[in-house]
Amino acid sequence: MKNQISVEAQMLIRKPVEQVFQAFIDPAITVHFWFTKSSGKLEIGKTVIWEWEMYDVKSNATVQDIITNEKITVLWGPPETLVEFKFKSLSPDRTYVTIHQKGFQQVGDELLQVLIDSTGGFTTVLDGCKAYLEHGINLNLIADKFPKEAML
């Protein structure tokens, strides 16, 4: 049974909502701040595979809903959780992005660790997106989060 606990991360990105939304839809942009490879662009009903090649990790994302420039909802896993990306235009050149994840299946200490990892992970994604879209800089945040030498 899935619990009702959720996590959320958010960030103001100083770019038009159309540009920020496309950064999450189009893997040609997303690879500059999140995963390293994707099997395709996000479309309703489509399952794409996101890869983090430096960690030899893959994950499925099945698109449940897309409202252009407002929302992307995916089932992400395994284990499967519901992730909602919301985009709110605050002005012609400012977008507030919220990422909300729920439907965790873990319990106890395992759940606590997943919540910490998800919150930190999505915060890192938004930080990277902000740097890339606002300044054209790929900070390598995801790749540098867990360098092999530090994990020994």
Solvent accessible surface area in square Angstrom, and as a share of the most:
residue,aa,sasa,rsa
1,M,227,1.01
2,K,83,0.35
3,N,37,0.19
4,Q,167,0.74
5,I,75,0.38
6,S,45,0.29
7,V,13,0.08
8,E,84,0.38
9,A,3,0.02
10,Q,83,0.37
11,M,50,0.22
12,L,36,0.18
13,I,0,0.00
14,R,131,0.48
15,K,55,0.23
16,P,46,0.29
17,V,15,0.09
18,E,95,0.43
19,Q,77,0.34
20,V,0,0.00
21,F,4,0.02
22,Q,69,0.31
23,A,0,0.00
24,F,9,0.04
25,I,8,0.04
26,D,37,0.19
27,P,24,0.15
28,A,70,0.54
29,I,47,0.24
30,T,1,0.00
31,V,52,0.30
32,H,64,0.29
33,F,11,0.05
34,W,16,0.06
35,F,4,0.02
36,T,49,0.29
37,K,102,0.43
38,S,24,0.15
39,S,74,0.48
40,G,16,0.15
41,K,91,0.39
42,L,9,0.04
43,E,89,0.40
44,I,108,0.55
45,G,59,0.57
46,K,70,0.30
47,T,68,0.39
48,V,0,0.00
49,I,71,0.36
50,W,4,0.02
51,E,30,0.13
52,W,20,0.07
53,E,97,0.44
54,M,56,0.25
55,Y,63,0.24
56,D,134,0.69
57,V,72,0.42
58,K,130,0.55
59,S,15,0.09
60,N,70,0.36
61,A,0,0.00
62,T,38,0.22
63,V,2,0.01
64,Q,80,0.35
65,D,46,0.24
66,I,34,0.17
67,I,75,0.38
68,T,92,0.53
69,N,39,0.20
70,E,98,0.44
71,K,45,0.19
72,I,0,0.00
73,T,12,0.07
74,V,0,0.00
75,L,45,0.22
76,W,45,0.16
77,G,11,0.11
78,P,114,0.72
79,P,69,0.43
80,E,75,0.34
81,T,8,0.05
82,L,53,0.26
83,V,0,0.00
84,E,39,0.18
85,F,3,0.01
86,K,98,0.42
87,F,9,0.04
88,K,130,0.55
89,S,61,0.39
90,L,76,0.38
91,S,32,0.21
92,P,123,0.77
93,D,81,0.42
94,R,88,0.32
95,T,0,0.00
96,Y,81,0.31
97,V,0,0.00
98,T,24,0.14
99,I,0,0.00
100,H,55,0.25
101,Q,10,0.05
102,K,91,0.39
103,G,13,0.12
104,F,1,0.00
105,Q,84,0.37
106,Q,23,0.10
107,V,113,0.65
108,G,57,0.54
109,D,123,0.63
110,E,110,0.49
111,L,17,0.08
112,L,104,0.52
113,Q,95,0.42
114,V,37,0.21
115,L,30,0.15
116,I,99,0.50
117,D,78,0.40
118,S,18,0.12
119,T,54,0.31
120,G,28,0.27
121,G,22,0.21
122,F,7,0.03
123,T,57,0.33
124,T,18,0.10
125,V,2,0.01
126,L,1,0.01
127,D,51,0.26
128,G,4,0.03
129,C,0,0.00
130,K,45,0.19
131,A,12,0.09
132,Y,52,0.20
133,L,16,0.08
134,E,37,0.16
135,H,124,0.55
136,G,58,0.56
137,I,87,0.44
138,N,65,0.33
139,L,81,0.40
140,N,80,0.41
141,L,57,0.29
142,I,24,0.12
143,A,37,0.29
144,D,92,0.48
145,K,88,0.37
146,F,96,0.40
147,P,53,0.33
148,K,145,0.61
149,E,135,0.61
150,A,67,0.52
151,M,113,0.50
152,L,188,0.93
